[in-house]
């Protein structure tokens, strides 16, 4: 569980894609707000910045 205000940046291989799944809480993924149960694909950006808006638990999948 991450605390509010924590920011994490994931740099992915240009040939990979990422999937973010919010298990609990609220995060901002490259400026897009996601809540508990939301999922999102990152297909356009090499750098994915996740910022916890509240306490949050997420899964990040780096996919081929």
DSSP file (Angstrom, degrees, kcal/mol; ACC not computed):
  #  RESIDUE AA STRUCTURE BP1 BP2  ACC     N-H-->O    O-->H-N    N-H-->O    O-->H-N    TCO  KAPPA ALPHA  PHI   PSI    X-CA   Y-CA   Z-CA
    1    1 A X              0   0    0      0, 0.0     2,-0.3     0, 0.0    56,-0.2   0.000 360.0 360.0 360.0 126.4    0.0    0.0    0.0
    2    2 A X  B     -A   56   0A   0     54,-3.4    54,-2.1    52,-0.1     2,-0.1  -0.736 360.0-122.0 -96.4 147.6    1.4    3.4   -1.0
    3    3 A X    >   -     0   0    0     -2,-0.3     3,-1.7    52,-0.2    49,-0.2  -0.450  41.7 -79.7 -83.5 158.1    0.7    6.6    0.9
    4    4 A X  T 3  S+     0   0    0      1,-0.2    49,-0.2    -2,-0.1    -1,-0.1  -0.281 116.5  26.1 -55.8 140.2   -0.9    9.7   -0.6
    5    5 A X  T 3  S+     0   0    0     47,-2.9    -1,-0.2     1,-0.3     2,-0.2   0.242  83.5 135.8  91.2 -12.8    1.5   11.8   -2.7
    6    6 A X    <   -     0   0    0     -3,-1.7    46,-2.7    45,-0.1     2,-0.4  -0.510  37.3-161.3 -70.0 133.4    3.9    8.9   -3.5
    7    7 A X  E     -B   51   0A   0     44,-0.2     2,-0.4    -2,-0.2    44,-0.2  -0.968   9.5-175.6-120.4 133.9    5.0    9.0   -7.2
    8    8 A X  E     -B   50   0A   0     42,-2.9    42,-3.3    -2,-0.4     2,-0.5  -0.992   8.6-158.0-127.8 134.8    6.5    6.1   -9.1
    9    9 A X  E     -B   49   0A   0     -2,-0.4     2,-0.5    40,-0.2    40,-0.2  -0.961   4.1-165.3-115.7 129.6    7.8    6.2  -12.7
   10   10 A X  E     -B   48   0A   0     38,-3.0    38,-2.9    -2,-0.5     2,-0.6  -0.960   4.7-158.8-113.4 122.8    8.1    3.1  -14.7
   11   11 A X  E     -B   47   0A   0     -2,-0.5     2,-0.3    36,-0.2    36,-0.2  -0.902  17.5-165.0-101.9 118.3   10.2    3.2  -17.9
   12   12 A X        -     0   0    0     34,-2.8     6,-0.1    -2,-0.6     2,-0.0  -0.703  28.9 -94.1-105.9 156.2    9.2    0.4  -20.3
   13   13 A X    >   -     0   0    0     -2,-0.3     3,-2.2     1,-0.1    -1,-0.1  -0.385  38.2-120.6 -57.9 138.3   10.9   -1.1  -23.3
   14   14 A X  T 3  S+     0   0    0      1,-0.3    -1,-0.1    -2,-0.0    -2,-0.0   0.730 113.7  54.0 -58.5 -21.8    9.5    0.7  -26.5
   15   15 A X  T 3  S+     0   0    0      2,-0.0    -1,-0.3     0, 0.0     2,-0.2   0.456 100.3  79.0 -90.5  -1.4    8.3   -2.7  -27.7
   16   16 A X    <   -     0   0    0     -3,-2.2     2,-0.3    30,-0.0    48,-0.2  -0.566  63.5-151.0-102.3 166.9    6.3   -3.5  -24.5
   17   17 A X  E     -C   63   0A   0     46,-2.7    46,-3.6    -2,-0.2     2,-0.4  -0.885  12.2-138.8-128.4 162.8    2.9   -2.3  -23.3
   18   18 A X  E     -CD  62  42A   0     24,-1.9    24,-3.0    -2,-0.3     2,-0.4  -0.939   7.4-160.8-126.7 149.7    1.7   -1.9  -19.7
   19   19 A X  E     -CD  61  41A   0     42,-2.1    42,-3.0    -2,-0.4     2,-0.5  -0.999   8.9-160.8-126.5 129.7   -1.5   -2.6  -17.9
   20   20 A X  E     -CD  60  40A   0     20,-3.0    20,-2.2    -2,-0.4     2,-0.5  -0.933   6.0-173.1-110.4 131.2   -2.3   -0.9  -14.6
   21   21 A X  E     -CD  59  39A   0     38,-2.6    38,-2.6    -2,-0.5     2,-0.7  -0.988  16.6-144.2-125.0 122.8   -4.9   -2.4  -12.3
   22   22 A X  E     +C   58   0A   0     16,-2.9    15,-2.6    -2,-0.5    36,-0.2  -0.769  18.2 179.2 -88.6 114.4   -6.0   -0.5   -9.2
   23   23 A X  E    S-     0   0A   0     34,-2.2     2,-0.3    -2,-0.7    35,-0.2   0.887  70.6  -7.4 -80.0 -42.8   -6.7   -3.0   -6.4
   24   24 A X  E    S+C   57   0A   0     33,-1.9    33,-2.8    12,-0.1    -1,-0.3  -0.971 108.8  11.8-155.9 138.6   -7.6   -0.4   -3.8
   25   25 A X  E    S-C   56   0A   0     -2,-0.3    11,-0.8    31,-0.2     2,-0.4  -0.616  83.0 -60.1 101.8-155.5   -7.6    3.4   -3.6
   26   26 A X  E     + E   0  35A   0     29,-0.6    27,-1.9    -2,-0.2    28,-1.6  -0.998  46.7 171.7-141.2 130.4   -7.1    6.2   -6.2
   27   27 A X  E     -CE  52  34A   0      7,-2.5     7,-3.4    -2,-0.4     2,-0.5  -0.917  28.5-131.4-134.4 161.4   -4.1    6.9   -8.4
   28   28 A X  E     -CE  51  33A   0     23,-2.8    23,-2.5    -2,-0.3     2,-0.6  -0.977  19.0-164.9-112.1 123.3   -3.2    9.2  -11.3
   29   29 A X  E >  S-CE  50  32A   0      3,-3.0     3,-1.8    -2,-0.5    21,-0.2  -0.920  77.9 -29.4-112.5 107.0   -1.6    7.4  -14.3
   30   30 A X  T 3  S-     0   0    0     19,-2.9    -1,-0.2    -2,-0.6    20,-0.1   0.876 129.1 -46.4  49.4  40.6    0.0    9.9  -16.6
   31   31 A X  T 3  S+     0   0    0     18,-0.3     2,-0.6     1,-0.2    -1,-0.3   0.386 114.7 117.3  89.2  -3.4   -2.7   12.4  -15.5
   32   32 A X  E <   -E   29   0A   0     -3,-1.8    -3,-3.0     2,-0.0     2,-0.3  -0.877  62.7-132.1-101.2 122.2   -5.6   10.1  -15.8
   33   33 A X  E     -E   28   0A   0     -2,-0.6     2,-0.4    -5,-0.2    -5,-0.2  -0.560  25.0-173.4 -78.3 132.0   -7.4    9.4  -12.5
   34   34 A X  E     -E   27   0A   0     -7,-3.4    -7,-2.5    -2,-0.3     2,-0.2  -0.969   2.8-162.9-125.6 140.8   -8.1    5.7  -11.7
   35   35 A X  E >   -E   26   0A   0     -2,-0.4     3,-2.7    -9,-0.2   -13,-0.3  -0.620  44.6 -51.8-115.3 174.3  -10.2    4.3   -8.8
   36   36 A X  T 3  S+     0   0    0    -11,-0.8   -13,-0.2     1,-0.3    -1,-0.2  -0.184 127.5  16.2 -46.5 127.9  -10.6    1.0   -7.1
   37   37 A X  T 3  S+     0   0    0    -15,-2.6    -1,-0.3     1,-0.3     2,-0.1   0.203  96.1 126.6  90.8 -15.7  -11.4   -1.7   -9.7
   38   38 A X    <   -     0   0    0     -3,-2.7   -16,-2.9   -17,-0.1     2,-0.3  -0.446  37.2-170.5 -75.9 149.2  -10.3    0.4  -12.7
   39   39 A X  E     -D   21   0A   0    -18,-0.2     2,-0.3    -2,-0.1   -18,-0.2  -0.958   3.5-176.5-133.5 154.3   -7.7   -0.9  -15.2
   40   40 A X  E     -D   20   0A   0    -20,-2.2   -20,-3.0    -2,-0.3     2,-0.3  -0.995  19.3-132.9-153.0 146.7   -5.9    1.0  -18.0
   41   41 A X  E     -D   19   0A   0     -2,-0.3     2,-0.6   -22,-0.2   -22,-0.2  -0.780   9.0-153.0 -97.9 144.1   -3.5    0.2  -20.8
   42   42 A X  E     +D   18   0A   0    -24,-3.0   -24,-1.9    -2,-0.3     6,-0.0  -0.932  37.6 142.3-115.4 104.3   -0.4    2.3  -21.5
   43   43 A X        +     0   0    0     -2,-0.6    -1,-0.1   -26,-0.2   -24,-0.0   0.525  65.2  50.3-117.0 -11.7    0.4    1.9  -25.2
   44   44 A X  S    S+     0   0    0      1,-0.1     2,-0.4     2,-0.0    -2,-0.1   0.611  98.9  60.7-106.7 -14.5    1.6    5.4  -26.2
   45   45 A X        -     0   0    0      1,-0.1   -33,-0.1     0, 0.0    -1,-0.1  -0.921  52.9-157.9-124.3 140.7    4.2    6.3  -23.6
   46   46 A X  S    S+     0   0    0     -2,-0.4   -34,-2.8     1,-0.1     2,-0.5   0.845  88.9  58.2 -78.7 -36.1    7.5    4.8  -22.7
   47   47 A X  E     -B   11   0A   0    -36,-0.2     2,-0.6   -38,-0.0   -36,-0.2  -0.853  68.5-168.8 -99.6 125.4    7.4    6.5  -19.2
   48   48 A X  E     -B   10   0A   0    -38,-2.9   -38,-3.0    -2,-0.5     2,-0.6  -0.960   4.6-164.1-113.8 117.1    4.4    5.8  -17.0
   49   49 A X  E     -B    9   0A   0     -2,-0.6   -19,-2.9   -40,-0.2     2,-0.5  -0.906   3.5-169.5-106.7 121.6    4.1    8.0  -14.0
   50   50 A X  E     -BC   8  29A   0    -42,-3.3   -42,-2.9    -2,-0.6     2,-0.4  -0.937   2.9-174.4-111.0 126.7    1.8    6.8  -11.2
   51   51 A X  E     -BC   7  28A   0    -23,-2.5   -23,-2.8    -2,-0.5     2,-0.6  -0.985  24.2-128.6-123.3 129.1    0.9    9.2   -8.4
   52   52 A X  E     - C   0  27A   0    -46,-2.7   -47,-2.9    -2,-0.4   -25,-0.3  -0.645  20.5-176.7 -77.1 119.8   -1.2    8.1   -5.4
   53   53 A X  E    S-     0   0A   0    -27,-1.9     2,-0.2    -2,-0.6   -26,-0.2   0.835  79.8  -5.0 -81.7 -37.2   -4.1   10.5   -4.9
   54   54 A X  E    S-     0   0A   0    -28,-1.6   -49,-0.2    -3,-0.1   -28,-0.1  -0.715 115.1 -48.9-133.5-173.9   -5.0    8.6   -1.7
   55   55 A X  E    S-     0   0A   0     -2,-0.2   -29,-0.6   -51,-0.1     2,-0.3  -0.419  74.5-179.4 -58.6 139.3   -3.6    5.5   -0.2
   56   56 A X  E     -AC   2  25A   0    -54,-2.1   -54,-3.4   -31,-0.2     2,-0.4  -0.996  33.0-161.1-150.0 149.9   -3.4    3.0   -3.0
   57   57 A X  E     + C   0  24A   0    -33,-2.8   -34,-2.2    -2,-0.3   -33,-1.9  -0.997  28.1 170.8-128.5 126.2   -2.5   -0.6   -4.0
   58   58 A X  E     - C   0  22A   0     -2,-0.4     2,-0.4   -36,-0.2   -36,-0.2  -0.886  29.3-139.1-133.1 161.6   -1.9   -1.3   -7.7
   59   59 A X  E     - C   0  21A   0    -38,-2.6   -38,-2.6    -2,-0.3     2,-0.5  -0.984  16.7-163.8-117.0 135.8   -0.6   -4.0  -10.0
   60   60 A X  E     - C   0  20A   0     -2,-0.4     2,-0.5   -40,-0.2   -40,-0.2  -0.980   2.5-164.3-121.8 119.7    1.5   -3.0  -12.9
   61   61 A X  E     - C   0  19A   0    -42,-3.0   -42,-2.1    -2,-0.5     2,-0.7  -0.909   7.7-156.6-105.9 124.0    2.0   -5.6  -15.7
   62   62 A X  E     - C   0  18A   0     -2,-0.5     2,-0.3   -44,-0.2   -44,-0.2  -0.897  26.6-168.7 -99.0 110.3    4.9   -5.0  -18.2
   63   63 A X  E       C   0  17A   0    -46,-3.6   -46,-2.7    -2,-0.7    -2,-0.0  -0.744 360.0 360.0-110.0 146.7    3.7   -6.9  -21.3
   64   64 A X              0   0    0     -2,-0.3    -1,-0.1   -48,-0.2   -46,-0.1   0.438 360.0 360.0 -76.2 360.0    5.4   -8.0  -24.5
